[in-house]
Amino acid sequence: MKPSIKQLRAFVAVAQSSSLAEASERIHLSQPAISIALRKLEEAVGGALFSRTTRQLTLTPEGEAFLPVAVRLLHDWSEAFDDLEERFSKQRGKVTVAALPTLAAGLLPGIIATFHARHPRINLSLHDVLAEQVSQLVREGRADLGLSVAPHDTEELAFEPVLVDRYVAVCPSGHPLLEQQSVQWAQLAGHPFIGINRLSSSRQDIDRIMAEVGTPLEILCDASQIATVGRMVAAGLGISVLPRLSFRQIATDGIDYRPLTAPDVSRPLGIVMRRRHPLSAAAAALHAMIQASALNPGG
């Protein structure tokens, strides 16, 4: 039989007080209950931990050697449950999020600010990466949550839509396309085009749609970062297509956008999670906050 926490508490209380009466008051156990706990502990370890006289209990050499170990065990036990309680009450913990750059810059800043104000002791880590990397980080457990397009791996990953984005034509000020209320995809042809990273989910959508409408783009150059695309468009080098959410990253003088139509392509975005892996209390709190923010973007 293994020693119990009750037995360890009785042992430490008596060892530090050398008195059953004082130990009884200290740990709120009756003296008979303490005596029974000590006897069972000695039976479990195979020898005497106290030398008993008529007036007091003194530690045997084995008891003296065991005392610091018992104190450490009780401390670790208490600390472990304090830590667990703080995690459930969201006073401690860590949440890692993997998100598309569009969502990392366009949706998350306000959510993170609110989350930190409510749970200042929760550490947040953010990876702004492409869609395939979002899926990989969540699948491998290196991210608690992902914010992305629907993943291809639906066996291990679940997708929970939270908002719908759409593509827009981004043009320098004064560009003729900005004279229209909306721009058809086919009208992008014939204009120098600044492309976004070919590995991104956005670029894959753009290439697919242009192939469907049968009008190839005149690619001037490709850039890896949305901010770079914006600066190149603002400099008058060409036009581009970006998710509408991302425009707030590049909004500045000298640049504007129009919705793209024919076809009108929606882009569902949402939360990516591992199936059969429940979220921690902290991650669940962030999950709920993302849902609320997406459903009430003005609230």
Sequence and secondary structure as in RCSB ss.txt:
>XXXX:A:sequence
MKPSIKQLRAFVAVAQSSSLAEASERIHLSQPAISIALRKLEEAVGGALFSRTTRQLTLTPEGEAFLPVAVRLLH
DWSEAFDDLEERFSKQRGKVTVAALPTLAAGLLPGIIATFHARHPRINLSLHDVLAEQVSQLVREGRADLGLSVA
PHDTEELAFEPVLVDRYVAVCPSGHPLLEQQSVQWAQLAGHPFIGINRLSSSRQDIDRIMAEVGTPLEILCDASQ
IATVGRMVAAGLGISVLPRLSFRQIATDGIDYRPLTAPDVSRPLGIVMRRRHPLSAAAAALHAMIQASALNPGG
>XXXX:A:secstr
    HHHHHHHHHHHHHS HHHHHHHHT  HHHHHHHHHHHHHHHTS SEEE SS EEE HHHHHHHHHHHHHHH
HHHHHHHHHHHHHTTSSEEEEEEE HHHHHHTHHHHHHHHHHH TTEEEEEEE  HHHHHHHHHTTS SEEEES 
 S TTTEEEEEEEEEEEEEEEETT GGGGSSSEEGGGGTTSEEEEE TTSHHHHHHHHHHHHHT   EEEEEESS
HHHHHHHHHTTS BEEEEGGGHHHH  TTEEEEEEESS  EEEEEEEEETT    HHHHHHHHHHHHHHH TT 
